[in-house]
Amino acid sequence: MKIFTLISILLIGVSARGQNPLSMGFGPQSSLSRERREESEFSRLLSLPPKDPLRVVNGRQVRANSPGWVRFTGRVEGIESQRIVVRGNFSNYFGPFVLINFPDPCWHGRSLDLSNALWALPVGKFPQLDGPDLPILDYGKIWTPPPVLPLTEDQKKAIAVRSALLSEKALKSNQEDADRGDAYGELRMGERYRDGDGVAKDPRLAREWLAKSAAQGNLAAKRELSELP
């Protein structure tokens, strides 16, 4: 009875402070739920695509998560010219490393965490006078597509000629298929005469070819035939 009274007083006190007694985190259920949320968030961060996915290293365009590349995290400890000293981890390494070609603004103490989705390529060791050599990670240069140049007149003419040849070839194929009773060929010739596509518009021939195709059970031909004026 005393224990029950004590619990009741405790719950009443919590309610009086505006807190929900059921959300206070008593027991293992709350801890388990929190762990699951943390695991879910960790998995989400790991699945983020690489920041700046296309890079250029040694004149070659590569994807930032290609084989050999590593995902890194850490905290900036020093900045020297084009080199950044970071204390963090990548793969199975934990400790300081040198980051080169990193394009983002950096300052002492900046955190580079999982949400940044940062990848780099291990390229060697940086010698130290008073300690072991530090791993070097090359972020690479961010690749940007070259500007699209306008077509020259010769290129436009070449495209037009090729397009005309392809259209002529397609028309010939459709006509040959239709002449031998192919339902799709008949459908296409009906559409061509209806639209003036490669041939002069002719509503009579359009209806004739569509009717032949519809008679063979072509559903598109039946629908388009019913839509003719």
N, C-alpha and C positions, 0 to 999 in steps of 0.2 A: 504493500500500500504506500509506503514512504517513497519507494523508487518511482511508482507511478505518479505520485504527487510532484516529485522533483522534476521528472520529465515534462509534466504538464506546465509547471512554472517556467521551465526553460523555453518551451515552445511559445508560450504566451509572451515572454520577454522578447523573443526574436520577432514575433509578429508585431509587437508594439514599436519596434525599430523600423518597420516597413519592409522586412525581409520575409520571403516565403520560406517557411520551415522546411518544405519539401525540396528546396533548391540549395540547401546548405552544404550538400556534399557528404552527408553521413554515409558510411559504409563503402564497400568496394565498387558499387555500380557507377558512382560519379567518376571515380578514378579511371575505371575501364573505358567509360565514354570519352573522357578527355584524351586517353591514350589513342583511341581509335581515330579521333579527330586529328590528332597530331600526325599519326601515320598517314592518314588520307592527305593532309596538307603536304607532307614530305614527298609522297608519291606524285602529287600534282606538280610540285616544283621540279622534281627529277624529270618529268615528262615534258617540260617546257622546251620548245625548239630553240636552237642556238641563237643568241643575239648576233646580228651581222652574219647571216648564214654563209655568205659567199666571200671568200678571202683570196688574196694573191700572196703566195709565198714562193720566193725564188723564181719569180716570173710565171708561176703556174697558178691557174685558177682552181681552187679546191673548196669543198664544203667543210664547214667548221667542225662537223662531227664525223669526218672521215676516219678510217682506221689510223691509229697512231696519235690522234688528237685526244686531249684530255679536258675534262671539265674541272675548273678550279674555283676555290673560294678562299677568302682570307681577309686580312686587314693591311692597308698600306702602312709601311713602317719608314719608308724613305724614298726620295725622288732625286735621281742624279741624271741630269741631261735627258737622254731618251730612255733611260732605264728606271724602272720602278721596283723597289724592294717590297715584297709582300710576305707576310708570315701567314701561312695557311696550309692548304692541302690540295693534292690532286692524286688520282689513282691511289697508291698505297704510301705516298710520301706525305709526311707532316713536318713542317718547319719553314724556314725562310727560302724564298726563291726569287729570281729576277724575271720581271715581265718586260718585254720589249714590244714596240710598235702598238702600244695600247692607246686608242684614240680618245678615250673619254677623259674629261677633267679629273685630276686626282689631287688629293691633299693628304697630309699625314693623319692617319686614323680612319681614313675612308674604309667603309666595309664593303667587301665584294662578296655578297652572299648568293645563295642558290637562286633567289628570285631574279638575279641579273642574268642567269643562264649563260655564263662565260666559258668559252672554250679556247684553247691555245695548243700550239704544237711544241713539244719538247725538242730543243735543238742543240743541247750541249750543256757545258758547265761554265760557270763564271768563277775565275780563280780568286781566292781570298788569301791575304798575307797571314792572317792570324786565325785561320780556321779552315774547315773543309770547304771545298768548292761548292758553289750554289747552283742548283739546276736553273736553266734558262728556258722560259716559255715564250714563244714567239706568237703574238696575237695575229700577225699578218696584216697586210693592207686590205681595207674594205674594198671589195670589188663593186664597181658601179658600171652598168651597161653603157656602151658608147652611144652617143646621140644618133638618132635615126636621120640619115641624110635624105633630102628629097630626091625623087627619081629624076634621072636625066631624060631628055626627049628620046634618045635612042632606046633607053630601057623601057619607056612607056610604049614605044612602037613595038618592041619585041614582045612585050606582055600582051598587047592587043592582037598581034599576029598569032601568038600561041593560043590565046583564048578563042580566036575565030576558028583555028584548026580543030581544037577540042570540041567546040560546039558543032562544027560540021561533021566530025566523026560520030558524035553522040546522036545527031539527027539521022545520019545514015543507018546507024545501028538500030535506032527505034523504028525506022521505016521498014527495014528488012525483017525485024521481029514481027511487026504488025502484019506485013504481007504474008507471012507464013502462019498467021493465026495465033501468035503469042498474046495472051491477055494483057500482060504488062506493056508490051509494045503498042497494042491498040489503045490502052489507057494513055500512054505518053503522047501518041499522035493526036488523040482527041484533045488533050490539054494544049498541045502545041498549036493546033488550029483554032482552039478557043482563045488563046492568049497572043497569038502571033509570034510564037517563040521559034525563030528559025524558018518560019514559013509565013505566008500571008494569012491574015485572019480569015477564017471561013466557017461560020456558024453551022452550015449544013454538014461539012465534013467532020467538024468537031462532034456533032451529035451522032453521026454515023459511026465513027470510031469508038466513041464512048458506049454506044449501044451494043456494039460487037463485044467489047470487053465485059460489059455488064451481063450479057447473055451467057458468058462463061463463068459467072459467079464472082467477078471482081467487085468487092464491096465499095472500094474507092470510086470505081467507075459508076456504080449505081447511085452513089450519093451525088457525085458531080453531074451526072445526067439529070437528076431530079432538080438540080439547082440552075440548070440552063434556062434562060428566059424563053 
